[in-house]
Amino acid sequence: MTASLVVDALETAGIPTVVVGNQRVPLQGLPRVVLTRYERGKNFGEAGDVAEHQRIATVAVDLLRNATAPALVDLGAVTQSR
Amino acid sequence: MKRDRYLEQWAAWLPAALAWLDQEPPNYRESEGTIPTPQRPALGIQRVNGPLRVALLSSSAAYDTATQAPYNESCVIGDSSWRVFPYDLPDDRIDFAHEHFNRDPARQDHELVLPRRALRATGVETTAHAISWSGYTMDWPGLLHQTIPQMVAQVKADGANAALLVPV
């Protein structure tokens, strides 16, 4: 829940944000969200899975670069390794 | 003196929250679910012109074990403080003081909640520091009036034009 407060302050200060989280409800309404389906404490996937970490980071950075409207990208459908 | 309406709402909520948190086990659902929320700004989409310089912020309660105190995990309403440390601080200098998630995987691989290498591997420029706070805090007045303004000031001082947040 506290992340949305930080997002609000950063965006208000002119800093665009992207959030990579795994709980949909507290992140709804934020400008850019990448939703992963790993359990709490594993936002970027399993330990040692460098390719997955980079895939998620790339999606997040792409949102920062290209989003023209509020966007939530749900990676759950393709995140099946857990 | 200008009245702080949010602080007053929070103070009125706190006694009931403390009673819920005093239960065994603590009733986080009721306490977190009823915390007064401040009025949120209407956020649109801001575009970044030019190359990205990205700040990394994580609510994993990460801290530098050599130079910083851990967060207070024994406080029933959490800890609203924050930490900043060099982006390239060695992994063995970082720990996570947050009891509300299983820290074992993150301790094995910090990238899970503090994706420093993964972010840099995307080709963006990163700031000189990483920033962390504890996602478990019910001291929202402290968070809103002190911690968050300081973190935003750090992000701006680091020259970031965008931020990646990892809430845990």
gemmi code that builds the backbone of each chain (N, CA, C; Angstrom):
import gemmi

chains = {
    "A": [
        ("MET", (0.814, -1.205, 0.000), (0.000, 0.000, 0.000), (0.850, 1.260, 0.000)),
        ("THR", (1.997, 1.202, 0.648), (2.799, 2.415, 0.749), (3.423, 2.805, -0.580)),
        ("ALA", (3.580, 1.847, -1.492), (4.188, 2.176, -2.781), (3.358, 3.199, -3.541)),
        ("SER", (2.050, 3.112, -3.427), (1.217, 4.068, -4.159), (1.440, 5.484, -3.643)),
        ("LEU", (1.728, 5.627, -2.361), (2.017, 6.948, -1.810), (3.326, 7.490, -2.389)),
        ("VAL", (4.297, 6.602, -2.549), (5.586, 7.019, -3.117), (5.416, 7.374, -4.596)),
        ("VAL", (4.640, 6.568, -5.301), (4.359, 6.872, -6.714), (3.701, 8.237, -6.842)),
        ("ASP", (2.692, 8.490, -6.015), (1.992, 9.779, -6.091), (2.974, 10.940, -5.937)),
        ("ALA", (3.880, 10.820, -4.976), (4.818, 11.911, -4.710), (5.826, 12.075, -5.841)),
        ("LEU", (6.316, 10.959, -6.360), (7.282, 11.044, -7.460), (6.635, 11.633, -8.707)),
        ("GLU", (5.458, 11.142, -9.050), (4.774, 11.645, -10.252), (4.447, 13.130, -10.091)),
        ("THR", (4.006, 13.511, -8.905), (3.698, 14.916, -8.662), (4.956, 15.779, -8.798)),
        ("ALA", (6.102, 15.205, -8.465), (7.373, 15.919, -8.590), (7.922, 15.874, -10.011)),
        ("GLY", (7.173, 15.264, -10.933), (7.607, 15.233, -12.330), (8.470, 14.051, -12.699)),
        ("ILE", (8.495, 13.023, -11.845), (9.291, 11.818, -12.117), (8.343, 10.694, -12.522)),
        ("PRO", (8.291, 10.319, -13.782), (7.450, 9.187, -14.192), (7.902, 7.891, -13.514)),
        ("THR", (6.926, 7.039, -13.217), (7.222, 5.816, -12.462), (6.690, 4.581, -13.178)),
        ("VAL", (7.328, 3.457, -12.868), (6.770, 2.156, -13.196), (6.942, 1.273, -11.963)),
        ("VAL", (5.910, 0.491, -11.662), (5.913, -0.365, -10.479), (5.884, -1.821, -10.932)),
        ("VAL", (6.765, -2.634, -10.355), (6.742, -4.073, -10.616), (6.312, -4.764, -9.329)),
        ("GLY", (5.072, -5.223, -9.314), (4.540, -5.825, -8.108), (3.806, -7.114, -8.395)),
        ("ASN", (3.279, -7.704, -7.339), (2.564, -8.964, -7.514), (1.190, -8.963, -6.852)),
        ("GLN", (0.711, -7.797, -6.458), (-0.635, -7.695, -5.897), (-1.399, -6.634, -6.685)),
        ("ARG", (-2.472, -7.067, -7.313), (-3.174, -6.174, -8.230), (-3.868, -5.013, -7.508)),
        ("VAL", (-4.593, -5.319, -6.440), (-5.477, -4.294, -5.851), (-4.734, -3.039, -5.401)),
        ("PRO", (-3.647, -3.166, -4.620), (-3.022, -1.923, -4.173), (-2.336, -1.138, -5.284)),
        ("LEU", (-2.187, -1.734, -6.451), (-1.485, -1.065, -7.546), (-2.439, -0.498, -8.596)),
        ("GLN", (-3.722, -0.758, -8.432), (-4.679, -0.263, -9.416), (-4.713, 1.261, -9.403)),
        ("GLY", (-4.784, 1.812, -10.590), (-4.865, 3.259, -10.720), (-3.533, 3.952, -10.818)),
        ("LEU", (-2.441, 3.213, -10.676), (-1.133, 3.836, -10.834), (-0.804, 3.939, -12.326)),
        ("PRO", (0.059, 4.872, -12.700), (0.255, 5.123, -14.137), (0.800, 3.927, -14.924)),
        ("ARG", (1.802, 3.256, -14.375), (2.412, 2.138, -15.112), (2.694, 1.021, -14.119)),
        ("VAL", (2.128, -0.140, -14.396), (2.293, -1.278, -13.486), (2.633, -2.522, -14.296)),
        ("VAL", (3.622, -3.255, -13.828), (3.903, -4.597, -14.343), (3.555, -5.563, -13.218)),
        ("LEU", (2.610, -6.444, -13.491), (2.135, -7.384, -12.478), (2.751, -8.747, -12.750)),
        ("THR", (3.531, -9.234, -11.807), (4.066, -10.583, -11.932), (3.305, -11.477, -10.965)),
        ("ARG", (3.351, -12.761, -11.209), (2.557, -13.685, -10.397), (3.420, -14.534, -9.484)),
        ("TYR", (4.630, -14.065, -9.229), (5.441, -14.771, -8.257), (5.000, -14.368, -6.852)),
        ("GLU", (5.331, -15.187, -5.895), (4.876, -14.912, -4.539), (5.594, -13.706, -3.950)),
        ("ARG", (5.050, -13.232, -2.846), (5.598, -12.048, -2.192), (7.087, -12.240, -1.884)),
        ("GLY", (7.856, -11.227, -2.221), (9.291, -11.304, -2.006), (10.051, -11.850, -3.191)),
        ("LYS", (9.313, -12.162, -4.264), (9.952, -12.651, -5.495), (9.400, -11.863, -6.678)),
        ("ASN", (9.387, -10.570, -6.576), (8.752, -9.760, -7.627), (9.326, -10.046, -9.006)),
        ("PHE", (10.628, -10.339, -9.070), (11.275, -10.540, -10.374), (11.497, -12.014, -10.688)),
        ("GLY", (10.846, -12.915, -9.958), (10.928, -14.326, -10.314), (11.731, -15.126, -9.325)),
        ("GLU", (12.220, -16.249, -9.808), (12.955, -17.157, -8.934), (14.424, -16.749, -8.825)),
        ("ALA", (15.019, -17.090, -7.700), (16.438, -16.808, -7.499), (17.272, -17.467, -8.593)),
        ("GLY", (18.167, -16.699, -9.158), (19.078, -17.221, -10.165), (18.547, -17.211, -11.576)),
        ("ASP", (17.294, -16.867, -11.763), (16.695, -16.874, -13.108), (16.946, -15.511, -13.763)),
        ("VAL", (18.175, -15.319, -14.184), (18.604, -14.013, -14.703), (17.781, -13.608, -15.931)),
        ("ALA", (17.497, -14.565, -16.786), (16.728, -14.242, -18.001), (15.342, -13.700, -17.644)),
        ("GLU", (14.704, -14.296, -16.645), (13.386, -13.819, -16.232), (13.478, -12.442, -15.578)),
        ("HIS", (14.491, -12.247, -14.760), (14.664, -10.930, -14.142), (14.789, -9.857, -15.230)),
        ("GLN", (15.581, -10.161, -16.230), (15.813, -9.171, -17.295), (14.576, -8.995, -18.167)),
        ("ARG", (13.828, -10.070, -18.358), (12.592, -9.949, -19.150), (11.618, -9.004, -18.453)),
        ("ILE", (11.467, -9.171, -17.161), (10.537, -8.317, -16.411), (11.032, -6.867, -16.400)),
        ("ALA", (12.329, -6.697, -16.200), (12.888, -5.334, -16.201), (12.695, -4.676, -17.564)),
        ("THR", (12.830, -5.449, -18.614), (12.661, -4.903, -19.967), (11.220, -4.454, -20.201)),
        ("VAL", (10.266, -5.247, -19.732), (8.855, -4.844, -19.857), (8.614, -3.539, -19.111)),
        ("ALA", (9.199, -3.430, -17.928), (9.015, -2.219, -17.128), (9.606, -0.994, -17.820)),
        ("VAL", (10.803, -1.142, -18.332), (11.458, -0.014, -19.007), (10.718, 0.343, -20.297)),
        ("ASP", (10.217, -0.650, -20.988), (9.429, -0.368, -22.196), (8.195, 0.471, -21.860)),
        ("LEU", (7.573, 0.189, -20.725), (6.428, 1.005, -20.304), (6.860, 2.441, -20.040)),
        ("LEU", (8.001, 2.602, -19.390), (8.486, 3.964, -19.145), (8.722, 4.702, -20.458)),
        ("ARG", (9.230, 3.991, -21.421), (9.577, 4.637, -22.698), (8.347, 4.893, -23.561)),
        ("ASN", (7.397, 3.979, -23.538), (6.396, 3.977, -24.611), (4.952, 4.169, -24.176)),
        ("ALA", (4.633, 4.037, -22.911), (3.219, 4.138, -22.519), (2.679, 5.530, -22.828)),
        ("THR", (1.524, 5.571, -23.445), (0.878, 6.850, -23.746), (-0.399, 7.026, -22.938)),
        ("ALA", (-0.740, 5.997, -22.173), (-1.917, 6.043, -21.297), (-1.621, 5.131, -20.116)),
        ("PRO", (-2.330, 5.310, -19.010), (-2.104, 4.405, -17.881), (-2.173, 2.942, -18.326)),
        ("ALA", (-1.232, 2.141, -17.846), (-1.127, 0.774, -18.349), (-0.758, -0.191, -17.246)),
        ("LEU", (-1.403, -1.339, -17.252), (-1.042, -2.445, -16.367), (-0.772, -3.658, -17.253)),
        ("VAL", (0.456, -4.127, -17.227), (0.836, -5.310, -17.995), (0.864, -6.497, -17.044)),
        ("ASP", (0.010, -7.471, -17.311), (-0.079, -8.648, -16.454), (0.742, -9.770, -17.078)),
        ("LEU", (1.843, -10.104, -16.433), (2.721, -11.157, -16.950), (2.337, -12.528, -16.417)),
        ("GLY", (1.227, -12.605, -15.706), (0.849, -13.860, -15.077), (0.684, -15.008, -16.043)),
        ("ALA", (0.138, -14.720, -17.214), (-0.163, -15.792, -18.151), (1.087, -16.489, -18.662)),
        ("VAL", (2.205, -15.806, -18.642), (3.416, -16.419, -19.179), (4.449, -16.669, -18.087)),
        ("THR", (4.076, -16.444, -16.831), (5.000, -16.662, -15.729), (4.586, -17.930, -15.014)),
        ("GLN", (5.018, -19.065, -15.544), (4.517, -20.349, -15.069), (5.544, -21.172, -14.303)),
        ("SER", (6.714, -20.611, -14.055), (7.773, -21.464, -13.522), (7.675, -21.691, -12.019)),
        ("ARG", (6.833, -20.953, -11.316), (6.778, -21.144, -9.862), (5.826, -22.276, -9.490)),
    ],
    "B": [
        ("MET", (-1.760, 28.261, 13.321), (-1.288, 26.935, 12.928), (-2.303, 26.289, 11.979)),
        ("LYS", (-1.816, 25.806, 10.872), (-2.693, 25.124, 9.932), (-2.932, 23.693, 10.408)),
        ("ARG", (-4.186, 23.305, 10.490), (-4.499, 21.963, 10.983), (-4.173, 20.918, 9.926)),
        ("ASP", (-3.631, 19.827, 10.404), (-3.310, 18.700, 9.530), (-4.456, 17.692, 9.639)),
        ("ARG", (-5.419, 17.797, 8.728), (-6.614, 16.954, 8.814), (-6.270, 15.475, 8.687)),
        ("TYR", (-5.303, 15.155, 7.811), (-4.957, 13.742, 7.668), (-4.359, 13.184, 8.956)),
        ("LEU", (-3.471, 13.951, 9.565), (-2.862, 13.506, 10.810), (-3.928, 13.288, 11.880)),
        ("GLU", (-4.925, 14.148, 11.905), (-6.007, 13.995, 12.880), (-6.809, 12.714, 12.610)),
        ("GLN", (-7.082, 12.446, 11.346), (-7.795, 11.208, 11.001), (-6.975, 9.987, 11.418)),
        ("TRP", (-5.683, 10.051, 11.148), (-4.804, 8.925, 11.476), (-4.749, 8.724, 12.988)),
        ("ALA", (-4.643, 9.791, 13.742), (-4.571, 9.701, 15.198), (-5.868, 9.127, 15.773)),
        ("ALA", (-6.978, 9.468, 15.145), (-8.261, 8.926, 15.614), (-8.375, 7.439, 15.318)),
        ("TRP", (-7.735, 6.989, 14.241), (-7.763, 5.569, 13.840), (-6.823, 4.718, 14.681)),
        ("LEU", (-5.749, 5.317, 15.174), (-4.663, 4.559, 15.795), (-5.093, 3.702, 16.993)),
        ("PRO", (-5.899, 4.177, 17.924), (-6.246, 3.313, 19.072), (-6.891, 1.994, 18.663)),
        ("ALA", (-7.810, 2.046, 17.710), (-8.431, 0.795, 17.258), (-7.400, -0.092, 16.575)),
        ("ALA", (-6.518, 0.525, 15.803), (-5.487, -0.262, 15.115), (-4.565, -0.947, 16.112)),
        ("LEU", (-4.204, -0.244, 17.154), (-3.317, -0.837, 18.159), (-3.991, -2.014, 18.853)),
        ("ALA", (-5.301, -1.909, 19.040), (-6.025, -3.029, 19.654), (-6.006, -4.240, 18.718)),
        ("TRP", (-6.208, -4.015, 17.426), (-6.136, -5.129, 16.471), (-4.731, -5.730, 16.437)),
        ("LEU", (-3.750, -4.867, 16.485), (-2.368, -5.346, 16.402), (-1.928, -6.032, 17.687)),
        ("ASP", (-2.654, -5.795, 18.764), (-2.322, -6.417, 20.042), (-2.871, -7.834, 20.135)),
        ("GLN", (-3.728, -8.200, 19.173), (-4.255, -9.556, 19.159), (-3.133, -10.547, 18.832)),
        ("GLU", (-3.353, -11.795, 19.166), (-2.354, -12.833, 18.871), (-2.963, -13.894, 17.971)),
        ("PRO", (-2.595, -13.988, 16.700), (-1.605, -13.142, 16.029), (-2.172, -11.765, 15.721)),
        ("PRO", (-1.326, -10.794, 15.417), (-1.813, -9.450, 15.105), (-2.797, -9.466, 13.930)),
        ("ASN", (-3.840, -8.684, 14.065), (-4.863, -8.623, 13.026), (-4.489, -7.534, 12.030)),
        ("TYR", (-3.623, -7.901, 11.094), (-3.164, -6.922, 10.099), (-4.270, -6.576, 9.110)),
        ("ARG", (-5.144, -7.543, 8.846), (-6.193, -7.284, 7.862), (-7.063, -6.100, 8.282)),
        ("GLU", (-7.504, -6.119, 9.549), (-8.364, -5.029, 10.012), (-7.587, -3.726, 10.126)),
        ("SER", (-6.377, -3.806, 10.649), (-5.636, -2.566, 10.882), (-5.202, -1.935, 9.563)),
        ("GLU", (-4.611, -2.723, 8.672), (-4.178, -2.162, 7.384), (-5.371, -1.781, 6.516)),
        ("GLY", (-6.436, -2.572, 6.644), (-7.582, -2.324, 5.769), (-8.385, -1.097, 6.127)),
        ("THR", (-8.141, -0.559, 7.306), (-8.934, 0.590, 7.727), (-8.112, 1.864, 7.870)),
        ("ILE", (-6.816, 1.790, 7.587), (-5.980, 2.981, 7.756), (-6.496, 4.111, 6.853)),
        ("PRO", (-6.639, 5.308, 7.399), (-7.097, 6.416, 6.551), (-6.114, 6.669, 5.419)),
        ("THR", (-6.650, 6.890, 4.252), (-5.785, 7.158, 3.097), (-5.899, 8.624, 2.713)),
        ("PRO", (-4.778, 9.232, 2.419), (-4.825, 10.637, 2.024), (-5.451, 10.784, 0.642)),
        ("GLN", (-5.902, 11.984, 0.365), (-6.462, 12.251, -0.962), (-5.362, 12.096, -1.999)),
        ("ARG", (-5.653, 11.329, -3.039), (-4.639, 11.054, -4.057), (-4.754, 12.034, -5.209)),
        ("PRO", (-3.616, 12.414, -5.773), (-3.666, 13.308, -6.936), (-4.139, 12.551, -8.168)),
        ("ALA", (-4.697, 13.278, -9.103), (-5.049, 12.668, -10.384), (-3.781, 12.587, -11.228)),
        ("LEU", (-3.391, 11.355, -11.542), (-2.133, 11.162, -12.263), (-2.408, 10.804, -13.712)),
        ("GLY", (-1.772, 11.511, -14.613), (-1.817, 11.140, -16.010), (-0.535, 10.418, -16.377)),
        ("ILE", (-0.207, 10.459, -17.625), (1.036, 9.846, -18.083), (2.012, 10.937, -18.484)),
        ("GLN", (3.131, 10.950, -17.817), (4.196, 11.882, -18.172), (5.207, 11.142, -19.040)),
        ("ARG", (5.643, 11.778, -20.077), (6.620, 11.161, -20.968), (8.017, 11.675, -20.626)),
        ("VAL", (9.002, 10.827, -20.846), (10.393, 11.213, -20.656), (10.968, 11.595, -22.008)),
        ("ASN", (11.492, 12.782, -22.062), (12.165, 13.208, -23.290), (13.646, 12.907, -23.160)),
        ("GLY", (14.177, 12.177, -24.104), (15.594, 11.849, -24.067), (15.865, 10.541, -23.352)),
        ("PRO", (17.137, 10.236, -23.156), (17.502, 8.953, -22.543), (17.009, 8.850, -21.105)),
        ("LEU", (16.664, 7.624, -20.731), (16.193, 7.388, -19.361), (17.368, 7.353, -18.386)),
        ("ARG", (17.158, 7.986, -17.260), (18.065, 7.845, -16.112), (17.171, 7.450, -14.933)),
        ("VAL", (17.259, 6.185, -14.550), (16.226, 5.577, -13.709), (16.714, 5.395, -12.271)),
        ("ALA", (15.895, 5.850, -11.338), (16.120, 5.580, -9.914), (15.430, 4.269, -9.542)),
        ("LEU", (16.039, 3.507, -8.673), (15.480, 2.241, -8.205), (15.095, 2.380, -6.737)),
        ("LEU", (13.818, 2.107, -6.459), (13.313, 2.184, -5.083), (12.605, 0.877, -4.745)),
        ("SER", (12.897, 0.343, -3.557), (12.321, -0.935, -3.145), (11.797, -0.818, -1.714)),
        ("SER", (10.608, -1.380, -1.495), (10.058, -1.354, -0.134), (10.475, -2.581, 0.664)),
        ("SER", (11.567, -3.193, 0.278), (12.038, -4.427, 0.915), (12.786, -4.185, 2.216)),
        ("ALA", (12.904, -2.932, 2.642), (13.652, -2.604, 3.866), (15.111, -3.024, 3.758)),
        ("ALA", (15.671, -2.796, 2.567), (17.090, -3.092, 2.359), (17.942, -2.027, 3.053)),
        ("TYR", (19.092, -2.466, 3.544), (19.998, -1.511, 4.184), (21.421, -2.037, 4.093)),
        ("ASP", (22.355, -1.102, 4.235), (23.775, -1.424, 4.210), (24.174, -1.908, 5.597)),
        ("THR", (24.520, -3.174, 5.697), (24.792, -3.755, 7.011), (26.051, -3.185, 7.662)),
        ("ALA", (26.917, -2.566, 6.868), (28.171, -2.058, 7.420), (28.046, -0.637, 7.960)),
        ("THR", (27.120, 0.133, 7.409), (27.088, 1.548, 7.788), (25.727, 2.020, 8.270)),
        ("GLN", (24.707, 1.172, 8.176), (23.364, 1.643, 8.517), (22.711, 0.706, 9.530)),
        ("ALA", (21.827, 1.263, 10.314), (21.054, 0.447, 11.256), (19.943, -0.272, 10.504)),
        ("PRO", (19.617, -1.480, 10.948), (18.448, -2.132, 10.344), (17.169, -1.388, 10.719)),
        ("TYR", (16.128, -1.657, 9.979), (14.820, -1.101, 10.321), (14.330, -1.753, 11.605)),
        ("ASN", (13.428, -1.079, 12.272), (12.890, -1.587, 13.536), (11.775, -2.590, 13.249)),
        ("GLU", (12.112, -3.860, 13.325), (11.130, -4.908, 13.031), (10.269, -5.240, 14.238)),
        ("SER", (10.628, -4.740, 15.395), (9.879, -5.102, 16.602), (8.797, -4.088, 16.940)),
        ("CYS", (8.691, -3.031, 16.141), (7.661, -2.035, 16.407), (6.354, -2.481, 15.758)),
        ("VAL", (5.297, -2.496, 16.537), (4.033, -3.048, 16.058), (3.458, -2.233, 14.894)),
        ("ILE", (3.778, -0.966, 14.797), (3.273, -0.187, 13.659), (4.334, -0.017, 12.579)),
        ("GLY", (5.392, -0.807, 12.649), (6.391, -0.787, 11.597), (7.386, 0.351, 11.755)),
        ("ASP", (8.069, 0.643, 10.665), (9.163, 1.616, 10.678), (9.017, 2.470, 9.428)),
        ("SER", (8.920, 3.765, 9.605), (8.704, 4.639, 8.445), (9.988, 5.293, 7.948)),
        ("SER", (11.142, 4.802, 8.408), (12.390, 5.420, 7.956), (12.785, 4.893, 6.582)),
        ("TRP", (13.883, 5.390, 6.054), (14.327, 4.987, 4.716), (15.849, 4.910, 4.707)),
        ("ARG", (16.393, 4.297, 3.679), (17.843, 4.184, 3.522), (18.221, 4.486, 2.073)),
        ("VAL", (19.386, 5.040, 1.910), (19.970, 5.209, 0.581), (21.397, 4.682, 0.651)),
        ("PHE", (21.786, 3.945, -0.380), (23.149, 3.386, -0.397), (23.615, 3.304, -1.841)),
        ("PRO", (24.921, 3.171, -2.045), (25.429, 3.157, -3.430), (24.775, 2.050, -4.263)),
        ("TYR", (24.459, 2.389, -5.489), (23.797, 1.426, -6.375), (24.623, 0.153, -6.507)),
        ("ASP", (25.937, 0.313, -6.522), (26.813, -0.840, -6.740), (27.353, -1.425, -5.438)),
        ("LEU", (26.701, -1.152, -4.354), (27.115, -1.754, -3.088), (27.132, -3.279, -3.238)),
        ("PRO", (28.201, -3.943, -2.772), (28.248, -5.412, -2.917), (27.066, -6.084, -2.234)),
        ("ASP", (26.619, -7.174, -2.821), (25.479, -7.909, -2.266), (25.689, -8.284, -0.803)),
        ("ASP", (26.919, -8.641, -0.447), (27.137, -9.115, 0.923), (27.097, -7.983, 1.943)),
        ("ARG", (26.897, -6.776, 1.484), (26.721, -5.643, 2.395), (25.236, -5.317, 2.624)),
        ("ILE", (24.343, -6.032, 1.929), (22.922, -5.675, 1.971), (22.122, -6.774, 2.657)),
        ("ASP", (21.229, -6.344, 3.539), (20.260, -7.278, 4.112), (18.883, -6.604, 4.110)),
        ("PHE", (17.871, -7.376, 4.447), (16.488, -6.893, 4.406), (15.875, -7.061, 5.796)),
        ("ALA", (15.418, -5.966, 6.384), (14.848, -6.002, 7.737), (13.337, -5.838, 7.651)),
        ("HIS", (12.688, -6.857, 7.152), (11.246, -6.797, 6.891), (10.689, -8.192, 7.160)),
        ("GLU", (9.975, -8.345, 8.281), (9.514, -9.669, 8.693), (8.278, -10.149, 7.944)),
        ("HIS", (7.681, -9.282, 7.145), (6.381, -9.634, 6.570), (6.480, -10.353, 5.227)),
        ("PHE", (7.676, -10.688, 4.810), (7.798, -11.566, 3.651), (8.942, -12.543, 3.904)),
        ("ASN", (8.902, -13.650, 3.213), (9.953, -14.652, 3.338), (11.219, -14.101, 2.679)),
        ("ARG", (12.189, -13.766, 3.493), (13.396, -13.118, 2.975), (14.429, -14.088, 2.416)),
        ("ASP", (14.227, -15.354, 2.624), (15.249, -16.312, 2.186), (15.549, -16.219, 0.691)),
        ("PRO", (14.525, -16.205, -0.182), (14.853, -16.096, -1.617), (15.578, -14.794, -1.960)),
        ("ALA", (15.145, -13.683, -1.365), (15.794, -12.405, -1.672), (17.215, -12.356, -1.130)),
        ("ARG", (17.438, -13.018, -0.011), (18.801, -13.059, 0.514), (19.690, -13.925, -0.373)),
        ("GLN", (19.095, -14.917, -1.008), (19.846, -15.760, -1.936), (20.143, -15.000, -3.217)),
        ("ASP", (19.200, -14.175, -3.649), (19.355, -13.415, -4.895), (18.648, -12.069, -4.726)),
        ("HIS", (19.430, -11.046, -4.478), (18.854, -9.723, -4.210), (18.029, -9.187, -5.368)),
        ("GLU", (18.284, -9.689, -6.562), (17.583, -9.187, -7.748), (16.059, -9.354, -7.641)),
        ("LEU", (15.602, -10.264, -6.801), (14.167, -10.527, -6.716), (13.392, -9.311, -6.228)),
        ("VAL", (14.032, -8.517, -5.372), (13.354, -7.323, -4.838), (14.182, -6.055, -5.020)),
        ("LEU", (15.417, -6.223, -5.444), (16.302, -5.067, -5.671), (17.059, -5.316, -6.986)),
        ("PRO", (16.360, -5.178, -8.107), (16.886, -5.671, -9.399), (17.897, -4.715, -10.027)),
        ("ARG", (19.021, -4.573, -9.369), (20.020, -3.607, -9.849), (20.641, -4.050, -11.169)),
        ("ARG", (21.028, -5.295, -11.249), (21.667, -5.765, -12.478), (20.655, -5.882, -13.619)),
        ("ALA", (19.471, -6.352, -13.309), (18.457, -6.512, -14.359), (18.063, -5.159, -14.937)),
        ("LEU", (17.928, -4.161, -14.093), (17.574, -2.830, -14.599), (18.679, -2.288, -15.487)),
        ("ARG", (19.899, -2.411, -15.034), (21.018, -1.884, -15.830), (21.168, -2.655, -17.143)),
        ("ALA", (20.826, -3.931, -17.117), (20.954, -4.753, -18.333), (19.985, -4.321, -19.427)),
        ("THR", (18.974, -3.546, -19.085), (18.051, -3.056, -20.125), (18.682, -1.957, -20.966)),
        ("GLY", (19.823, -1.452, -20.517), (20.508, -0.419, -21.286), (20.257, 0.991, -20.801)),
        ("VAL", (19.400, 1.150, -19.790), (19.163, 2.496, -19.271), (20.315, 2.901, -18.359)),
        ("GLU", (20.437, 4.175, -18.188), (21.364, 4.678, -17.188), (20.668, 4.593, -15.827)),
        ("THR", (21.415, 4.232, -14.810), (20.842, 4.188, -13.464), (21.500, 5.274, -12.612)),
        ("THR", (20.825, 5.630, -11.538), (21.378, 6.650, -10.651), (22.505, 6.059, -9.817)),
        ("ALA", (23.166, 6.921, -9.066), (24.318, 6.473, -8.279), (23.907, 5.742, -7.010)),
        ("HIS", (22.623, 5.861, -6.661), (22.166, 5.259, -5.411), (20.931, 4.399, -5.639)),
        ("ALA", (20.750, 3.447, -4.747), (19.476, 2.741, -4.617), (18.808, 3.224, -3.330)),
        ("ILE", (17.488, 3.196, -3.332), (16.714, 3.727, -2.212), (15.782, 2.633, -1.713)),
        ("SER", (15.626, 2.585, -0.389), (14.729, 1.581, 0.176), (13.948, 2.159, 1.348)),
        ("TRP", (12.767, 1.620, 1.526), (11.990, 1.903, 2.721), (11.326, 0.600, 3.148)),
        ("SER", (10.686, 0.608, 4.302), (10.007, -0.592, 4.773), (8.544, -0.532, 4.362)),
        ("GLY", (8.121, -1.515, 3.600), (6.740, -1.536, 3.146), (5.754, -1.723, 4.278)),
        ("TYR", (6.247, -2.263, 5.397), (5.325, -2.359, 6.531), (5.538, -1.187, 7.468)),
        ("THR", (4.703, -0.207, 7.319), (4.628, 0.865, 8.297), (3.205, 1.385, 8.326)),
        ("MET", (2.739, 1.604, 9.518), (1.439, 2.256, 9.661), (1.612, 3.693, 10.130)),
        ("ASP", (2.853, 4.108, 10.237), (3.119, 5.513, 10.555), (3.064, 6.301, 9.242)),
        ("TRP", (1.890, 6.410, 8.705), (1.753, 7.120, 7.424), (2.014, 8.617, 7.543)),
        ("PRO", (1.679, 9.251, 8.664), (2.083, 10.662, 8.760), (3.590, 10.846, 8.628)),
        ("GLY", (4.356, 9.995, 9.309), (5.804, 10.082, 9.178), (6.270, 9.784, 7.766)),
        ("LEU", (5.623, 8.810, 7.158), (5.966, 8.449, 5.781), (5.660, 9.612, 4.829)),
        ("LEU", (4.473, 10.184, 4.996), (4.039, 11.236, 4.066), (4.791, 12.541, 4.255)),
        ("HIS", (5.074, 12.884, 5.506), (5.625, 14.208, 5.779), (7.142, 14.231, 5.829)),
        ("GLN", (7.764, 13.070, 6.055), (9.221, 13.057, 6.194), (9.889, 12.115, 5.192)),
        ("THR", (9.543, 10.834, 5.274), (10.278, 9.849, 4.484), (10.108, 10.068, 2.978)),
        ("ILE", (8.881, 10.168, 2.530), (8.665, 10.279, 1.086), (9.261, 11.574, 0.524)),
        ("PRO", (9.064, 12.716, 1.157), (9.729, 13.913, 0.616), (11.250, 13.771, 0.539)),
        ("GLN", (11.825, 13.096, 1.517), (13.278, 12.910, 1.476), (13.680, 11.961, 0.346)),
        ("MET", (12.908, 10.921, 0.153), (13.234, 9.996, -0.943), (13.082, 10.694, -2.300)),
        ("VAL", (12.041, 11.479, -2.444), (11.856, 12.207, -3.708), (13.012, 13.182, -3.924)),
        ("ALA", (13.421, 13.859, -2.861), (14.546, 14.786, -2.978), (15.814, 14.037, -3.388)),
        ("GLN", (16.002, 12.828, -2.854), (17.179, 12.038, -3.233), (17.120, 11.644, -4.706)),
        ("VAL", (15.942, 11.239, -5.150), (15.772, 10.868, -6.560), (16.109, 12.056, -7.464)),
        ("LYS", (15.637, 13.229, -7.100), (15.905, 14.413, -7.910), (17.381, 14.808, -7.826)),
        ("ALA", (17.964, 14.718, -6.649), (19.378, 15.046, -6.505), (20.255, 14.104, -7.313)),
        ("ASP", (19.803, 12.883, -7.477), (20.545, 11.897, -8.268), (20.328, 12.088, -9.765)),
        ("GLY", (19.518, 13.049, -10.140), (19.336, 13.352, -11.558), (18.459, 12.376, -12.311)),
        ("ALA", (17.610, 11.663, -11.602), (16.730, 10.699, -12.280), (15.634, 11.430, -13.041)),
        ("ASN", (15.254, 10.862, -14.175), (14.070, 11.363, -14.886), (12.972, 10.302, -14.954)),
        ("ALA", (13.158, 9.214, -14.217), (12.153, 8.154, -14.117), (12.518, 7.282, -12.923)),
        ("ALA", (11.549, 6.479, -12.483), (11.797, 5.629, -11.317), (11.126, 4.278, -11.490)),
        ("LEU", (11.837, 3.241, -11.052), (11.289, 1.884, -10.981), (11.089, 1.550, -9.510)),
        ("LEU", (9.866, 1.185, -9.153), (9.555, 0.845, -7.766), (9.224, -0.634, -7.650)),
        ("VAL", (9.711, -1.237, -6.568), (9.462, -2.650, -6.305), (8.819, -2.775, -4.923)),
        ("PRO", (7.492, -2.816, -4.862), (6.818, -2.984, -3.576), (6.800, -4.446, -3.147)),
        ("VAL", (7.134, -4.684, -1.890), (7.207, -6.063, -1.398), (6.068, -6.312, -0.427)),
    ],
}
model = gemmi.Model(1)
for chain_id, residues in chains.items():
    chain = gemmi.Chain(chain_id)
    for i, (resn, *xyz) in enumerate(residues, 1):
        res = gemmi.Residue()
        res.name, res.seqid = resn, gemmi.SeqId(i, " ")
        for name, pos in zip(("N", "CA", "C"), xyz):
            atom = gemmi.Atom()
            atom.name, atom.element = name, gemmi.Element(name[0])
            atom.pos, atom.b_iso = gemmi.Position(*pos), 0.0
            res.add_atom(atom)
        chain.add_residue(res)
    model.add_chain(chain)
structure = gemmi.Structure()
structure.add_model(model)
structure.setup_entities()
